[in-house]
Amino acid sequence: PEFKLNNSEFIPLNDLLKVRRLVGTGGEANARISAGEAQVNGDVEYRKRRKLRTGDVVFFAGEEIVIR
């Protein structure tokens, strides 16, 4: 699946997880990122507000999301 950036150059990682409904709340997103459950471009990502830009690939909860 893809996520298309509209009218911005990036989306923060925790916002992406909320928008894609992979978590129920922002607090859950932050806790799961801090626990090392998210990967960006193949590396574990601990920064909650990591700016995701076109071409980045996020892996979380068994889903891979390509930023377009």
Protein Blocks (a to p, Z undefined) as FASTA:
>chain_A
ZZddehiabdcfklmmmmnopafbfklmmmmmmnopaceehiacfbfklccdehiacdee
hiacddZZ
